[in-house]
Amino acid sequence: MTNDVCTLHRGRTPLLLSLPHVGTAIPPEQAPRYVERALACEDTDWHLERLYAFAHELGASVLVPRYSRYLVDLNRPPENAPMYPGVNNTELCPTRFFSGDALYKPGQEPDDAEAARRIRHYWRPYHDALNDELQRLRVEHGHAVLFDGHSIRSQLPWLFPGRLWDLNLGTAEGRSCAPELRLALATLLAGQTRYTQVVDGRFKGGHITRHYGRPEFGVHAVQLEMCWSCYLDEDDPQQPWRWSDARATQVQPLLRQMLQTVLDWRP
């Protein structure tokens, strides 16, 4: 299924892989509002569709957006409530880079009417596709599991102090999935030593994980926030988002094990 906003590859298992921040398109009529730097979409979750390409072999459904998070953040609630109160957050329609710098030229930030338009035209179609697929999987298999995939720079002082853990599993403090599934994934992460890892640390799951994870109704959700350094040349000051074959091939087996753990689990 493909529309102007996203592409859904329907699978044959209860698993749906959502990659809400891989889009890089900005509509031409919106581009003049942004500072020039923004058009490179530096805060994208780069190359995750490529990194998780094996998900198709495992029979997972995969949902991929077209548009950049700079237009509208698909992992924020439509009412624009902050995900992490008390610290710096980016908004539903972000006005800052992850560095804290302004995304828009002075006076060009989206107002409430423009935000509502972006919700209708870009945010809502993605979530309609996501919800419809989860319900299809739940009906067909008796349950559905949403794996929300993300990546980020390992150090972003405006958002968090110090260095982020390599692999950050979020389950909304255990509310978004069955405790047995959370334990199985946490045990897998704790059993390896190549990457640092944490469960429900700085990133506990965004709107998608929190909203759709309803174990009592047969829909379970987890989020994995992964540092760029796991699969990109993050130490390159010019192109930290450049794909690294060496790093990607090291982390992919673990990611595959995570998805396989989800598939092997039964409620």
SVG drawing of the C-alpha trace seen along z (x, -y; Angstrom):
<svg xmlns="http://www.w3.org/2000/svg" viewBox="-10 -37 45 56">
<polyline fill="none" stroke="black" stroke-width="0.4" points="0.0,0.0 1.5,-3.4 0.1,-6.9 1.7,-10.3 2.5,-10.2 3.8,-6.6 4.4,-3.1 3.2,0.0 4.6,3.4 2.2,5.9 3.8,9.0 2.6,12.4 3.4,12.3 2.0,10.4 4.9,7.9 4.7,4.4 8.0,2.4 7.3,-1.4 10.1,-3.8 8.5,-7.2 11.6,-9.4 13.2,-8.1 11.5,-10.5 13.5,-13.3 11.0,-15.1 9.9,-18.7 7.1,-20.0 8.5,-22.7 6.0,-25.3 7.2,-24.9 11.0,-24.9 11.4,-28.7 10.3,-29.0 13.2,-27.0 16.8,-28.1 19.0,-26.6 20.6,-24.1 17.3,-22.5 16.9,-21.3 19.5,-18.7 17.2,-17.1 20.2,-16.3 18.1,-15.0 16.7,-12.2 16.8,-8.5 19.2,-7.8 19.1,-4.6 17.0,-2.6 15.0,-1.1 18.2,0.3 19.4,1.4 16.2,3.3 15.9,4.7 15.9,8.2 12.5,7.6 10.8,8.4 12.5,11.8 11.1,12.4 7.6,11.7 7.1,8.4 4.9,5.6 7.0,2.4 5.6,-1.2 7.9,-3.9 7.0,-7.7 8.0,-10.0 8.2,-13.4 10.7,-14.7 10.1,-15.1 10.9,-18.8 7.4,-19.1 5.5,-17.2 6.8,-14.7 4.9,-11.4 6.0,-10.3 4.4,-13.3 0.8,-13.5 -1.5,-15.7 -2.2,-18.0 1.6,-18.6 2.1,-17.7 5.8,-17.2 7.0,-13.6 9.5,-14.2 8.4,-17.0 11.2,-19.0 13.7,-18.7 14.1,-20.1 11.7,-18.5 11.1,-19.0 7.5,-19.7 4.8,-18.2 5.9,-20.7 9.5,-21.2 10.9,-24.7 14.5,-23.7 17.2,-21.3 18.4,-18.8 21.2,-21.2 18.7,-23.8 19.2,-26.1 16.2,-27.6 14.8,-25.6 12.8,-28.4 13.6,-31.9 12.3,-34.6 8.5,-34.8 8.1,-31.7 7.3,-29.2 4.1,-27.3 1.1,-28.8 -1.8,-26.8 -3.7,-26.7 -0.6,-25.4 0.0,-22.8 -3.6,-21.6 -3.2,-21.4 0.0,-19.3 -1.8,-17.0 -4.6,-16.4 -2.4,-16.0 0.7,-14.2 0.3,-13.0 -3.2,-11.5 -2.7,-9.4 0.4,-7.8 -1.4,-7.0 -4.5,-5.7 -2.2,-3.3 -0.4,-2.2 -3.6,-1.6 -5.4,0.2 -2.4,2.5 -2.2,3.3 -5.8,4.1 -5.5,6.3 -2.6,8.2 -4.5,8.5 -7.5,10.0 -5.5,12.4 -3.0,13.6 -4.8,13.0 -2.3,10.3 0.0,7.7 3.4,6.3 4.6,2.9 8.4,2.4 9.1,-1.3 12.6,-1.9 14.6,-5.0 18.2,-6.3 19.9,-9.4 23.3,-11.0 25.0,-9.6 25.7,-13.1 23.2,-15.9 23.7,-18.3 20.5,-20.3 18.4,-17.1 20.3,-15.0 23.6,-15.2 26.6,-13.1 26.6,-10.2 23.4,-8.1 23.4,-4.4 24.0,-2.6 20.6,-0.7 17.7,-2.2 14.6,0.0 11.4,-1.8 8.2,-0.2 6.6,-3.2 7.9,-1.7 6.3,1.6 2.9,0.3 3.1,0.7 3.7,4.5 3.4,7.7 6.0,8.0 7.1,11.3 7.9,9.6 9.7,6.8 11.8,9.3 12.7,11.4 14.0,8.3 15.8,6.9 17.4,10.3 18.6,10.5 20.2,7.0 21.8,7.7 23.3,10.9 25.5,9.2 28.6,7.1 29.4,5.2 26.8,2.4 25.8,0.5 22.0,0.8 19.3,-0.3 15.5,0.3 13.2,-2.6 16.0,-5.1 16.2,-8.5 13.9,-7.2 10.9,-5.3 8.9,-5.3 7.3,-8.2 3.7,-8.8 3.5,-5.8 4.7,-3.3 2.6,-4.9 -0.6,-5.3 -0.8,-2.0 0.7,0.3 -2.4,1.7 -1.5,5.2 -5.0,5.7 -6.4,5.4 -3.8,7.7 -1.6,4.9 2.0,4.7 4.5,2.0 8.2,1.3 10.6,-1.4 14.3,-1.0 16.3,-4.2 19.8,-3.4 22.8,-5.6 24.1,-6.4 27.5,-5.1 26.1,-1.6 25.8,-1.7 27.0,-5.1 30.3,-6.9 29.1,-9.2 32.7,-10.3 33.0,-11.9 32.4,-15.7 31.2,-16.3 28.9,-13.4 28.1,-11.7 25.0,-10.1 27.1,-8.2 26.4,-4.4 29.1,-2.2 29.2,1.4 31.5,2.5 29.3,1.2 26.0,2.1 27.0,5.7 28.0,5.9 24.7,4.7 22.3,6.3 22.5,9.8 21.4,8.4 18.6,6.4 17.5,9.6 17.5,11.5 15.3,8.8 12.7,9.1 12.9,12.9 12.4,12.7 9.2,10.7 8.1,13.3 8.8,16.3 6.9,14.7 3.3,15.6 0.9,13.8"/>
</svg>
